[in-house]
Amino acid sequence: RFISVSADLQRWLVDDVGIPARKVVQIYNGVDQRVFCPRQGARPALAPSGFINEEDCLIGTVGRLAEVKDQATLIKAVALVLRKRPALRRILRVVIVGDGPLRQSLQDLIQRVALTDVVWMPGDRDDVPALLQMMDVFVLPSLAEGVSNTILEAMSSGLPVIATDTGGNPELVEPGVNGVLFDVGDAQALADILCDFFDDRGLVASMGKAARRRVEKQFDWQRTVDQYLGVYDDAIDVGN
């Protein structure tokens, strides 16, 4: 059996690789909803002193600092937002969690577009659930994805998701319901979406609740485990 984590990968295995459809099973990853859960009460105090206030809006992403994750598009989009609406600098903050080969180039870009007071790069962390609870909006600007565990973790944390329209992302993000999709590399489109979110905080809250409900219904970890066990049971029956 070949298990794909998204329908997009399932199609690729059958149509491009040539694996018989009967041997391919699609099972979504699950997420532990007890670990990744919505914020209750005040924002966790994890950021450097003075970086963020309770009324600010924190836009975040989590992932390797590598070309495929394209955090540069998020940085460029935030620069476009502040160029158009400079008053938002008072309340707009960004956190880019992770480390990797592009760390220095991303830091250089942040300096070039004058966002050193707006963007926090904490590196690799072992407290991602708490960092997600700090955020108000999650962005995944990847060039390519299978099914993103970080999107599922953000959804489980009650965050609306803005993601690129690639790979398995459209299978997780339902535009207008629990988030918004945009074209790969389109910083202007991302900037426009972020401006819309700033103009309608109620929409942000409702999308975040919808994201959590979708995880509870479709991406529970025990459901994933049961589906994998089902594949083994089926394979054993066939073997006998």
N, C-alpha and C positions, 0 to 999 in steps of 0.2 A: 504493500500500500504506500501511496505517496500522499502526505498530508500537506495541504496548502493553508496558509493563514488568512487568505483572502480569495474572493471570487476572481479577482484580477489575476492572481498567481495561478489559480486553478485553470483559467482559460489559457494562460501561457504554457503550462505543463502539457495540456492536451493539444492545443493548436500548433504551438511552435516547437516544443520538444518532442511531441509525438507519443506521449504516454497514453495508453488506452484509458478512456474516460472511466471505465469500471474500476480502475485501480487508484483513482484520485479521489480523495475525500477532503472536503473543505471544512475546517474547524477554526473559528475565530479564537484568538487569545482571550483569556479572561483577566480580570483584575480583582485583587483582594479589596473589597469595599470597606473592610474594617480598618485597613491601613491607609488607603486613599479615600478620604471622606471630606465633606465640605467643612469650611471654617465655621466654628462656633464662637461667637464673641469677637474679641479684638484680634487684629492681625498679629501673627507671631512676630516677636521682636528678634529677627535674625539679621537684618541688614545693618550696615555701618551706621553709627550714630549720626542723626540728622539727615539721612538719605531719604527717608519716606515718612510721611505723616498719615494718620488714620484716614483722612479725607482724600488722599491722593489716589490715583489709578495706576496700578502696577501691571504692566504687560510683561509676560514672561515666556521663556522657551527653555527647553531642556534637551541636551543632546551633545554628541561629540562635536568639537570645533573642527569640522572637516568640510571639504568642498560640497559634498552631497547634502549637507544639512543647511547650507546657504544662509547662515545667520546674517551675512552682509546685507541681504535684501531687507531684513527687519530693521537693521540700523539705518539703511538708506530711507526706508519708509518713514521712520520716526523723524529723521531730519526733514523730510518733505512736510510732514504734519506741522512741525514747529516753524518751518519757513512760512507756511500758509497761515498758521494760527499761533503766533509767538506767545500769546497769553497762556497757552496750555503748558508752557515750560514750568509753571509754578506747581502743577499737579501731576504731570506725566512723568512716570518713572519706568525703567526697563531693567529686567534682570535676565542675563544670559547664563544659564547654569551648564557647566561642562568644561572639558578641557580637550586639547588636541593640537594638531600641527598648525592650525590657523589662528591660534590665540594671539600671537603678536600682530599679524596682519589685521585682525579684527580690532585690536586695541589701537592700531595706527589709524584705521578708518574712523573709529569713534573720535579720535583727536582731530582728524581732518574736518569732520562735519560738526565739530564743537559740541559734542554730547558727553563730555567727561563727567559733567555734573548730573547727567540724566541716566546713564547706563552703569549698572553694577555687574561685574563678572566675577562671581565667587569661586570659579573653578569646579573641580569634581567635588561632590558632596555626598554624604551618606544620610542626609536628612531631607531628601527630595519630597516626601509627603508633606512635611511642614513648610517647605519652600513653596509648594503648590498652593498651600493654604494662605500664603502671603499674597498670591496673585489675584487679580480681578479678571484678567483675560489671558488665554493661552494662545500662542502663535507657533505654528510649525511651518516654516518656509522651505522645506526640503525640496530638492530637485527630483527625488525619487523616493518611494516608500513601498514596503509591503503592506503590513498593517502595523501602525505605530503604537507601541506600548505606551509611549508618552502621551499620545492623544487619549488613549483609554484611561490612563491614570489621571489626566487633567479632567476628563469628563466625570470620572468617579469622584473627583474633588469638587464637583459642582461648578466647573468653569466653562464658559462658552469657548469654542475653538475656532480660530481662523487658520485655515490650512490650505496648502497648495492642492490644486485639482490634479492629483497624480496618484498612480498606484491604487492602494486600498483606501486612501483618505476619503473618497466619496462614499465609501461603504460605512464610514463612521460618522461623518459630518453631514447632517441634513440641512442644506442651506435654508436660513430663515427660521429654523426650529432650534437646533442646538449649536449653530455656528454659521460660518460663511466660508466659501471656497474662493480662491483666486488663482490666476494663471501663474505658473512657475516663473520666478524671476521678475515679476511685475511689481516693482516697488510702489509705483503710483497707485495701482489698484489697492494694494495693502494699505497705503496711506489714507485713501478715501474710505475704506472700511473702518479703519481706526477712528477717523473723524466722526463717522456715523455712530460708532459706539459711544464716543464722548458726548454726543448730542442726545443719546437715549439710554441713560443708565438703567431704566426699567427693562429695556430690551436685553441688556447684558444679564440682569438678574434672572429673567424668565428663560433665556437660553441656557444659563447655567443649571437651572433646575431641570430643564428638559434633558440636558446632557446626563445628569445623575440618574434620572428615571430610565434613560435608554440603557445605561450600564446595568442597572438593577434588573432590567427585563431581558437583556440579550447578551451581556458580556460578563456575567457572574463567573468567578473562578471555578466553582463546583460544577457548573454546567460544562465548562471546557473539559474538566477532568472526566466527567461522565461520558462525554463524546469520545475522548481518547480511549477510554476503557471499552466503549462500544466497538471501536475499530479492532482492538485486540480480540474481543470476543468473537467478532465476525471472522477474523482471520483464522482463529483456532477452529471454529466450526467448519470452515472451508477445508482446512488441513486434515480434519478428521473425515 
